[in-house]
Amino acid sequence: MNRIDIKLVASDDYRLLSLIAAWYQAEWGIPVTDTVNNLRAVTADSYQFQMVLSVNGKAVATGGIYNHVSLLNHKPDLNVYKKWLAQVYTLPGERGRGYGILLCKQIQDHCSALAFEKIYLFTHTAGPMYEKLGWSTIQRLAIGNRNIAVMEKAL
């Protein structure tokens, strides 16, 4: 049986920050230095955080809660929303095993423990998964060739 652990990423855990940064660069082309610097700031903040899910000691998924996400650069009117679930990533060989859902549930539980009332996300690929987790679409946007759902979850 697999042992699954989910933990908060510490701002001084450079090995884990670098691993996550390498994943984000491979998946979305985000420069490693940008991700490391951003995650160091996020993980040092009490109300923003990054989590990592490990299976049998191997990190396989990550995601976090951020005050600023890239969508806000394109749609500044959405700045009224804070606490964005973002950059949820699972290693390609580990996808389809429910790790992303487990991670998102743990992130939601941690947000509840921090007394957040609502959290938000945007997606153009995973809307049905988030709907299964109780998220609701509050707005749809067309940016480039993407049909983006902006979603919220009451906690």
C-alpha positions as CSV (number, residue, x, y, z in Angstrom):
1,M,0.0,0.0,0.0
2,N,1.3,3.5,-0.9
3,R,2.1,5.9,1.9
4,I,0.8,9.4,1.0
5,D,2.0,12.5,2.8
6,I,1.0,16.1,2.2
7,K,2.9,18.9,3.8
8,L,3.4,22.6,3.7
9,V,6.5,23.7,1.9
10,A,8.9,25.8,4.0
11,S,10.4,29.0,2.6
12,D,14.0,27.6,3.3
13,D,13.5,24.2,1.7
14,Y,15.5,25.0,-1.4
15,R,15.6,21.4,-2.6
16,L,11.8,21.2,-2.7
17,L,11.4,24.8,-4.0
18,S,13.9,24.0,-6.8
19,L,12.1,20.7,-7.6
20,I,8.7,22.5,-7.9
21,A,10.3,25.2,-10.0
22,A,11.7,22.6,-12.4
23,W,8.2,21.1,-12.7
24,Y,6.7,24.5,-13.5
25,Q,9.3,25.3,-16.1
26,A,8.8,22.0,-17.8
27,E,5.0,22.2,-17.8
28,W,4.3,26.0,-18.3
29,G,7.7,27.5,-19.3
30,I,8.0,29.6,-16.1
31,P,11.6,30.4,-15.4
32,V,13.0,28.5,-12.4
33,T,14.4,31.7,-10.7
34,D,11.0,33.4,-11.0
35,T,9.2,30.4,-9.4
36,V,11.8,30.0,-6.6
37,N,11.6,33.7,-5.7
38,N,7.8,33.7,-5.8
39,L,7.5,30.5,-3.7
40,R,10.0,31.9,-1.2
41,A,7.8,34.9,-0.7
42,V,4.5,32.9,-0.7
43,T,5.8,30.3,1.8
44,A,7.0,33.0,4.2
45,D,3.5,34.5,4.3
46,S,1.0,33.1,6.9
47,Y,-2.0,33.4,4.5
48,Q,-0.4,32.1,1.3
49,F,1.2,28.7,1.0
50,Q,2.4,25.8,-1.1
51,M,1.8,22.1,-0.4
52,V,3.5,19.1,-1.8
53,L,2.1,15.5,-2.0
54,S,4.5,12.6,-1.7
55,V,4.0,9.0,-2.4
56,N,6.3,6.6,-0.6
57,G,8.7,9.6,0.0
58,K,8.7,10.8,-3.6
59,A,7.2,14.2,-4.3
60,V,4.6,13.8,-7.1
61,A,2.2,16.8,-6.9
62,T,2.1,20.4,-5.7
63,G,-0.2,23.4,-5.6
64,G,-0.9,26.4,-3.4
65,I,-2.9,29.4,-2.4
66,Y,-1.7,32.8,-3.8
67,N,-3.0,36.3,-3.5
68,H,-1.9,37.1,-7.1
69,V,-2.2,34.8,-10.2
70,S,-1.4,35.5,-13.8
71,L,-5.0,35.9,-14.8
72,L,-5.1,39.2,-12.8
73,N,-2.5,40.7,-15.2
74,H,-5.1,40.2,-18.0
75,K,-8.3,40.9,-16.0
76,P,-7.5,43.5,-13.3
77,D,-11.2,43.7,-12.4
78,L,-10.8,40.3,-10.8
79,N,-8.4,41.7,-8.2
80,V,-11.4,41.9,-5.9
81,Y,-10.9,38.2,-5.4
82,K,-8.1,37.0,-3.1
83,K,-6.8,33.5,-2.1
84,W,-6.4,31.7,-5.5
85,L,-5.8,28.0,-5.7
86,A,-3.2,27.8,-8.4
87,Q,-0.4,26.0,-10.1
88,V,-1.7,22.6,-9.2
89,Y,0.6,20.1,-10.8
90,T,1.1,16.4,-10.8
91,L,4.0,14.6,-12.5
92,P,2.8,13.2,-15.9
93,G,3.5,9.6,-15.0
94,E,1.4,10.0,-11.8
95,R,-1.7,11.6,-13.3
96,G,-5.1,9.9,-13.2
97,R,-4.5,8.4,-9.7
98,G,-6.4,11.0,-7.7
99,Y,-3.4,12.7,-6.3
100,G,-4.5,16.1,-7.5
101,I,-7.9,15.7,-5.9
102,L,-6.3,14.6,-2.6
103,L,-4.0,17.6,-2.7
104,C,-6.8,20.0,-3.5
105,K,-8.9,18.7,-0.6
106,Q,-6.0,19.1,1.8
107,I,-5.4,22.7,0.5
108,Q,-9.1,23.4,1.0
109,D,-9.0,22.0,4.6
110,H,-5.9,24.1,5.4
111,C,-7.8,27.2,4.1
112,S,-10.7,26.4,6.3
113,A,-8.3,26.1,9.3
114,L,-7.0,29.6,8.4
115,A,-10.7,30.8,8.5
116,F,-10.8,31.7,4.8
117,E,-14.4,32.2,3.8
118,K,-13.9,31.6,0.1
119,I,-11.1,30.6,-2.3
120,Y,-10.9,31.0,-6.1
121,L,-9.3,29.4,-9.1
122,F,-9.3,29.7,-12.9
123,T,-9.1,26.8,-15.3
124,H,-9.6,26.0,-19.0
125,T,-9.0,22.3,-18.6
126,A,-10.2,21.0,-15.2
127,G,-13.6,22.5,-14.6
128,P,-15.4,19.2,-14.1
129,M,-12.9,17.9,-11.6
130,Y,-13.3,21.1,-9.5
131,E,-17.1,20.9,-9.8
132,K,-16.9,17.4,-8.2
133,L,-15.0,19.1,-5.3
134,G,-17.8,21.6,-4.8
135,W,-16.5,24.6,-6.8
136,S,-18.9,26.8,-8.7
137,T,-18.3,28.8,-11.9
138,I,-18.8,32.5,-11.2
139,Q,-17.5,33.9,-14.5
140,R,-16.4,32.7,-18.0
141,L,-13.7,34.5,-20.0
142,A,-12.2,34.2,-23.4
143,I,-8.5,34.9,-23.4
144,G,-6.7,34.0,-26.6
145,N,-8.1,30.7,-27.7
146,R,-8.9,29.6,-24.1
147,N,-12.4,29.5,-22.6
148,I,-11.6,30.1,-19.0
149,A,-13.8,29.4,-16.0
150,V,-13.3,31.5,-12.9
151,M,-14.5,29.4,-10.0
152,E,-15.1,29.9,-6.3
153,K,-15.5,27.6,-3.3
154,A,-17.2,28.6,-0.1
155,L,-15.5,27.1,3.0
